[in-house]
């Protein structure tokens, strides 16, 4: 294949769910948790098609001059794959508390948090302790450190595979509360996709997420931080976030 044609194919590849390599370096392999909902990621048939994590990864790879490949995996495999560097370089919009081991963490860059959403058929809780002993819709494999600390043995998890499953259980009165990420809840609420009448949510935790870089990744942490800083400085990150508001 001649060089001109190759460059054209690489440029076209940037529009799809995977970005073709822009150099001889291997592509950046970005993990996506299979349970995350929009606006974090839109996953169909194992392909990442859209979402915050999709757009952020494309911009990072472009600034690093690397190709990009997404790999969708269950949450329980994220940490081990990153530690081993087994076809896994990076995951974004995460917190150090969610992953163990000597990973390299980028500068925090994206605000989010945890909400407790309560169906209107129940009284609105004024504080987290008000729901002790009541079943709460949760996602399997997710850590809810703030809730666990506040409720102790009174934290009655009702795990499901994802947010959609938890909201169905809320609508069917199988649970009376659901724990959900703020960005995900706001995204569904704006689109009228919350399937049951709910109270204004109770904020459980606030945080600023970062990217976790494998110790084996062929990318320096300083390079990743510089790419994220540039995204913030030139407004690229704000434009990505605004797209999902």
C-alpha positions in Angstrom: 0.0 0.0 0.0 1.5 3.4 -0.9 2.0 6.0 1.8 -0.6 8.5 0.5 -3.3 5.8 0.5 -2.3 4.6 4.0 -2.5 8.1 5.4 -6.0 8.5 4.0 -7.2 5.2 5.5 -5.8 6.2 8.9 -7.6 9.5 8.8 -10.9 7.8 7.9 -10.3 5.3 10.7 -10.5 8.1 13.3 -14.3 8.5 12.7 -15.1 4.9 13.8 -15.1 3.1 17.1 -11.4 2.3 16.8 -8.8 4.7 15.6 -6.2 3.4 13.2 -2.5 3.7 14.1 -1.0 7.0 13.1 2.6 5.8 13.6 4.7 2.6 13.9 4.0 2.5 17.7 1.4 -0.1 18.8 -2.1 1.3 19.3 -3.1 2.5 22.8 -5.4 -0.2 24.2 -8.1 1.5 26.3 -10.4 -0.6 28.5 -14.1 0.1 28.8 -16.1 -1.4 31.7 -18.9 -3.4 30.1 -21.4 -2.2 32.7 -21.0 1.5 32.3 -24.0 3.3 30.9 -24.2 6.5 28.8 -22.9 9.1 28.9 -19.8 7.2 29.8 -20.0 4.7 26.9 -22.4 3.4 24.3 -21.5 -0.3 23.7 -23.2 -2.4 21.1 -22.1 -5.9 20.2 -18.9 -5.4 22.0 -18.0 -2.2 20.2 -17.6 1.2 21.8 -19.5 3.6 19.6 -20.0 6.8 21.6 -19.8 8.4 25.0 -17.4 10.4 27.2 -14.9 7.6 27.6 -14.9 7.1 23.8 -14.4 10.7 22.9 -11.8 11.3 25.6 -9.8 8.3 24.5 -9.8 9.4 20.9 -8.5 12.9 21.8 -5.8 11.4 24.1 -4.6 9.0 21.4 -4.5 11.8 18.9 -2.4 14.0 21.1 0.0 11.2 21.9 0.3 10.3 18.2 -0.9 6.8 18.8 -3.5 4.6 17.3 -6.3 3.4 19.5 -8.1 0.2 20.2 -11.0 -0.2 22.7 -11.4 -3.4 24.7 -14.7 -4.0 26.5 -14.3 -6.1 29.7 -16.2 -6.8 32.9 -15.2 -4.5 35.7 -13.6 -7.3 37.8 -11.0 -7.7 35.0 -10.0 -4.1 34.7 -7.5 -4.0 37.5 -5.8 -7.3 36.7 -5.5 -6.5 33.0 -4.0 -3.1 33.7 -1.5 -4.5 36.2 -0.4 -7.3 33.8 -0.3 -4.9 30.8 -2.0 -7.7 28.9 -3.4 -5.8 25.9 -4.5 -3.1 28.3 -2.8 0.4 28.6 -5.4 2.7 30.1 -8.8 3.3 31.5 -10.3 6.8 32.2 -13.0 8.3 34.4 -11.9 6.1 37.3 -10.7 6.7 40.9 -7.7 5.1 42.7 -10.1 3.8 45.3 -11.8 1.6 42.7 -8.6 -0.2 41.6 -5.8 -1.7 43.6 -2.1 -2.1 42.8 0.7 0.1 41.6 -1.0 1.8 38.7 0.0 5.2 37.4 -2.7 7.8 37.9 -3.1 10.9 35.8 -4.2 14.3 37.1 -7.9 14.4 38.0 -9.9 16.1 35.3 -13.6 15.2 35.2 -16.2 15.9 37.9 -18.8 13.3 38.8 -20.4 11.8 41.9 -22.8 9.3 43.4 -26.5 9.9 43.9 -29.2 8.0 45.8 -32.4 8.0 43.8 -35.6 7.2 45.6 -39.0 6.4 44.1 -41.7 8.8 45.1 -43.8 6.0 46.6 -41.3 6.1 49.5 -40.6 9.2 51.7 -37.6 11.2 50.5 -34.6 10.5 52.7 -33.0 13.5 54.3 -29.7 11.7 54.9 -28.1 8.4 53.9 -28.8 6.8 57.3 -32.5 7.1 56.6 -32.4 4.2 54.2 -30.5 1.7 56.4 -32.1 -1.7 56.1 -33.9 -0.9 52.9 -33.0 -2.6 49.6 -30.9 -0.5 47.3 -30.3 -1.2 43.6 -26.6 -1.5 42.9 -24.4 -2.7 40.1 -22.4 -5.9 40.5 -18.7 -5.3 41.0 -19.1 -1.6 41.8 -17.7 -0.3 45.1 -19.9 2.2 47.1 -17.4 3.1 49.8 -19.3 6.1 51.2 -22.6 4.2 51.5 -20.9 1.2 53.0 -19.2 3.4 55.6 -22.4 5.2 56.5 -24.8 2.2 56.6 -22.5 -0.7 57.7 -24.6 -3.8 58.0 -27.7 -1.8 57.0 -26.4 -1.5 53.4 -28.6 -4.0 51.7 -27.3 -4.2 48.1 -29.5 -5.6 45.3 -26.9 -6.2 42.6 -27.7 -6.2 38.9 -25.7 -6.1 35.7 -26.1 -2.4 35.1 -28.0 0.8 35.6 -30.9 -0.2 33.3 -31.5 -3.3 35.4 -31.5 -1.3 38.6 -34.0 1.2 37.2 -36.3 -1.6 36.1 -36.2 -3.0 39.6 -37.1 0.5 40.9 -40.1 0.7 38.6 -41.2 -2.8 39.5 -41.0 -2.0 43.2 -38.3 -4.6 43.8 -36.1 -1.9 45.3 -37.0 1.6 46.6 -33.7 3.3 46.0 -30.9 3.1 43.4 -27.3 4.3 43.5 -26.3 5.9 40.3 -23.5 8.1 38.9 -24.5 11.8 38.7 -23.6 12.1 35.0 -25.6 9.0 34.1 -28.7 10.1 36.0 -28.6 13.6 34.6 -28.2 12.2 31.1 -31.3 9.9 31.5 -33.4 12.5 33.2 -32.8 15.1 30.4 -34.0 12.5 27.9 -37.0 11.4 29.9 -35.6 7.9 30.3 -36.1 7.5 34.0 -38.9 4.9 34.1 -40.5 5.8 37.4 -41.3 9.0 39.3 -38.5 9.9 41.7 -37.6 12.5 44.4 -34.8 14.9 43.7 -31.7 12.7 44.4 -29.6 12.7 47.5 -25.9 13.4 46.8 -23.9 10.7 48.4 -20.4 11.5 47.2 -18.6 13.9 44.9 -15.3 13.3 43.1 -13.0 14.2 40.3 -12.0 11.2 38.2 -8.7 10.5 36.4 -7.1 7.9 34.1 -5.3 4.8 35.3 -2.2 3.9 33.3 -0.7 0.4 33.3 2.8 0.1 34.6 3.6 -1.7 31.4 2.1 0.9 29.0 4.6 2.5 26.6 3.4 5.9 27.6 4.9 8.2 30.2 2.6 9.5 32.8 3.9 13.0 32.0 2.8 12.6 28.4 -0.7 11.6 29.5 -0.9 14.5 32.0 0.3 16.9 29.3 -2.4 15.6 26.9 -5.1 16.0 29.5 -3.9 19.5 30.4 -3.9 20.5 26.8 -7.5 19.2 26.4 -8.5 21.4 29.4 -6.6 24.4 28.2 -7.9 24.5 24.6 -11.5 23.7 25.5 -11.6 20.2 24.0 -12.6 18.5 27.2 -15.4 21.1 27.8 -16.7 20.5 24.3 -16.8 16.7 24.9 -18.6 17.1 28.2 -21.1 19.6 26.7 -21.9 17.1 23.9 -23.6 14.9 26.5 -25.5 17.5 28.4 
